[in-house]
């Protein structure tokens, strides 16, 4: 009796735990069984009702599968538009942004006059942006997101989402600019100075209003200087001359740049080298 009393609480806890596990297992099995029954059902209205219930319950995986099974049979019916709208969003809630983007775009194509067309046009671009990686990686999806969002802004300039859309455009531009600037910097760091000057010029051409524009001008000048130094003698004067013209551009366009004092040193070095080359001729 004493032993039973001593271990009774432990026995009861174990029994209760096992009961809870069994109960949860039974609920899950029942839920899975019901879901399979829904998926296999030939009752279209019943399946649509259950799919909407799954969606409202945030059971997006189940909702997605049932909606997908209804796409063909529901096409050209009054229920197809709201079904497809939720079908696209089910992918979004499952973090499958590429599929979501594809289906949001399909929604706009299928239902251009829908009250939800504007929203889905935005979501198409937004989902592409969600796939945009950090600047060091390939920026294909950033470019796609930028193009899609700019299309949205042009189509809906007075949208309530215009602030968010413009922010995404700015962030996309910033990523692409950083990617390009980092590539130019890499060329410079590995001693590919001509390639660096071309790459920095490209960044300036693409992003002339950049807050780093003076830095890019400065790096073009430095790249030309280093390129001239490693050039054969017959090419040096011409390339040092590019340093002088690059400095003048920087001075004229950015008279208050923090890079000017350092740039002036390169200007003086390039000018001295040109004079020396001419004296040696």
C-alpha positions in Angstrom: 0.0 0.0 0.0 2.8 2.4 0.9 4.6 1.7 -2.4 1.3 2.3 -4.3 0.7 5.6 -2.6 4.3 6.7 -3.2 4.2 6.0 -6.9 0.6 6.9 -7.5 1.2 10.5 -8.6 3.9 9.4 -11.0 1.6 6.7 -12.4 -1.2 9.2 -12.8 1.0 11.8 -14.6 2.3 9.1 -17.0 -1.3 7.9 -17.7 -2.5 11.5 -18.3 0.4 12.2 -20.6 -0.3 9.1 -22.6 -4.0 9.9 -22.8 -3.2 13.4 -24.1 -0.8 12.0 -26.8 -3.4 9.5 -27.9 -6.1 12.1 -28.0 -4.0 14.5 -30.1 -3.0 11.6 -32.4 -6.7 10.7 -32.8 -7.6 14.3 -33.6 -4.8 14.5 -36.2 -5.8 11.2 -37.8 -9.4 12.3 -37.9 -8.3 15.6 -39.5 -6.1 13.9 -42.1 -8.9 11.4 -42.8 -11.4 14.3 -43.3 -9.0 16.2 -45.5 -8.4 13.1 -47.7 -12.2 12.7 -48.0 -12.5 16.3 -49.1 -9.8 16.0 -51.6 -11.3 12.8 -53.1 -14.9 14.1 -53.1 -16.8 14.7 -56.4 -19.0 17.3 -54.7 -17.6 20.6 -56.1 -19.6 22.9 -53.8 -18.6 20.8 -50.7 -15.0 21.0 -51.7 -15.1 24.7 -52.2 -16.7 25.2 -48.8 -14.1 23.1 -47.1 -11.3 24.8 -49.0 -12.5 28.2 -47.8 -12.8 26.8 -44.2 -9.2 25.6 -44.4 -8.2 29.0 -45.7 -10.0 30.8 -42.9 -8.4 28.4 -40.3 -5.0 29.3 -41.8 -4.5 25.7 -43.0 -3.0 27.0 -46.2 -1.4 23.8 -47.4 -4.8 22.0 -47.3 -6.6 25.0 -48.8 -4.1 25.2 -51.6 -4.4 21.6 -52.5 -8.2 21.6 -52.6 -8.3 24.9 -54.5 -5.9 23.4 -57.1 -8.2 20.4 -57.5 -11.0 22.8 -58.3 -9.3 25.0 -60.9 -10.4 23.2 -64.0 -14.0 22.5 -62.9 -14.6 26.0 -61.5 -13.2 27.8 -64.5 -15.7 30.1 -66.2 -18.0 30.0 -63.1 -18.8 32.9 -60.8 -16.8 31.2 -58.0 -13.6 31.1 -60.1 -12.4 34.6 -59.3 -12.6 34.5 -55.5 -11.2 30.9 -55.6 -8.2 32.0 -57.7 -7.6 35.0 -55.5 -7.4 32.8 -52.4 -5.4 30.2 -54.3 -2.7 32.8 -55.1 -2.7 34.0 -51.5 -2.4 30.5 -50.2 1.0 30.3 -51.9 2.0 33.7 -50.4 1.1 32.5 -46.9 3.2 29.3 -47.5 6.2 31.5 -48.3 6.3 30.2 -51.9 6.7 33.7 -53.3 7.6 32.6 -56.8 4.4 30.6 -57.2 2.4 33.4 -55.5 3.9 36.0 -57.9 3.0 33.9 -60.9 -0.6 33.3 -59.8 -1.1 37.0 -58.8 -0.1 37.9 -62.3 -2.4 35.3 -63.7 -5.2 36.8 -61.6 -4.7 40.2 -63.2 -4.6 38.6 -66.7 -7.7 36.6 -66.0 -9.7 39.3 -64.3 -8.4 42.7 -65.4 -11.6 44.4 -64.3 -11.8 42.8 -60.9 -11.9 45.0 -57.8 -8.8 43.0 -56.7 -6.8 43.5 -59.8 -4.8 46.4 -58.5 -4.0 44.6 -55.3 -2.9 41.5 -57.2 -0.7 43.6 -59.5 1.0 45.0 -56.5 1.4 41.5 -54.9 2.9 40.1 -58.1 5.7 42.7 -57.8 5.9 42.4 -54.0 6.4 38.7 -54.1 9.2 39.0 -56.6 10.8 41.5 -54.3 10.5 39.0 -51.4 12.7 36.7 -53.5 15.3 39.4 -54.0 18.5 38.2 -52.3 21.3 40.2 -50.6 23.4 42.4 -53.0 26.3 40.0 -53.2 24.1 37.4 -54.9 22.5 37.3 -58.4 20.0 40.2 -58.7 17.7 38.8 -61.4 14.7 38.8 -59.1 15.5 42.3 -57.9 15.4 43.5 -61.5 12.2 41.7 -62.2 10.7 43.1 -59.0 11.8 46.6 -60.0 10.3 46.4 -63.4 7.0 44.9 -62.1 6.7 47.5 -59.4 7.4 50.4 -61.7 4.7 49.0 -64.1 2.3 49.0 -61.1 3.2 52.6 -60.1 2.7 53.8 -63.7 -0.7 52.0 -63.9 -1.9 53.1 -60.4 -0.2 56.5 -59.5 -2.9 57.3 -57.0 -3.0 53.9 -55.2 -3.1 53.7 -51.5 -0.1 51.4 -51.8 2.0 54.0 -53.8 4.2 54.8 -50.8 5.2 51.1 -50.2 5.6 50.7 -53.9 8.0 53.6 -54.2 9.9 52.3 -51.2 10.4 48.9 -52.9 11.6 50.7 -56.0 14.2 52.6 -54.0 15.4 49.6 -52.1 15.7 47.6 -55.4 17.7 50.5 -57.0 19.9 50.6 -53.9 20.6 46.8 -54.1 21.4 47.0 -57.8 23.7 50.0 -57.2 25.5 48.3 -54.4 26.0 45.2 -56.6 27.4 47.3 -59.4 29.6 49.4 -57.1 31.0 46.3 -55.3 31.9 44.8 -58.7 33.8 47.9 -59.6 35.6 47.9 -56.2 36.5 44.2 -56.8 38.1 45.1 -60.1 40.1 47.8 -58.4 41.2 45.6 -55.6 42.5 42.9 -57.9 44.4 45.4 -60.0 42.1 45.4 -63.0 42.2 49.2 -63.2 40.8 49.7 -66.7 37.9 47.4 -65.9 37.4 49.3 -62.6 37.2 52.7 -64.4 34.6 51.3 -66.9 32.6 49.7 -64.1 32.6 52.9 -62.0 31.5 54.9 -65.0 28.7 52.4 -65.6 27.5 52.9 -62.0 27.5 56.7 -62.4 25.6 56.4 -65.7 22.9 54.2 -64.1 22.7 56.1 -60.9 23.6 59.7 -61.6 21.6 61.0 -58.6 23.4 58.6 -56.1 24.6 60.1 -52.9 27.9 58.3 -53.6 28.4 59.9 -57.1 31.4 61.9 -56.0 33.0 58.7 -54.6 32.5 57.0 -58.0 34.1 60.0 -59.8 37.0 59.8 -57.4 37.5 56.1 -57.9 37.4 56.6 -61.7 40.3 59.0 -61.3 42.2 56.6 -59.1 41.6 53.8 -61.4 43.0 55.8 -64.4 46.1 56.8 -62.3 46.9 53.2 -61.4 46.2 52.0 -65.0 48.5 54.7 -66.3 51.3 53.6 -63.9 51.2 50.0 -65.1 50.9 51.0 -68.8 53.7 50.9 -71.4 55.5 54.2 -71.7 53.9 55.1 -75.1 50.5 55.0 -73.5 51.2 56.7 -70.2 50.7 60.3 -71.2 47.3 59.7 -72.6 46.2 57.8 -69.6 47.6 60.3 -67.1 45.7 62.9 -69.0 42.5 61.0 -68.2 43.4 61.4 -64.5 43.5 65.2 -65.0 40.2 65.4 -66.8 38.6 63.1 -64.2 39.8 65.4 -61.4 38.4 68.4 -63.2 35.0 66.7 -63.5 35.0 65.9 -59.8 36.0 69.4 -58.9 33.4 71.0 -61.0 30.5 68.8 -60.2 31.3 68.3 -56.5 33.2 71.3 -55.2 32.5 70.3 -51.6 33.3 66.6 -51.9 35.3 65.1 -49.1 37.4 63.3 -51.7 38.7 66.5 -53.3 41.8 66.9 -51.1 43.0 63.4 -51.7 42.1 63.6 -55.4 44.3 66.7 -55.8 47.3 64.6 -54.8 46.6 62.2 -57.7 46.1 65.2 -60.0 49.5 66.6 -59.0 51.2 63.2 -59.4 49.6 62.7 -62.8 50.6 66.2 -63.9 54.2 65.7 -62.8 54.4 62.4 -64.6 53.1 64.0 -67.8 55.8 66.7 -67.6 58.5 64.1 -66.9 57.4 62.1 -69.9 57.5 65.1 -72.2 61.0 66.2 -70.9 62.3 62.7 -71.7 61.2 62.8 -75.3 
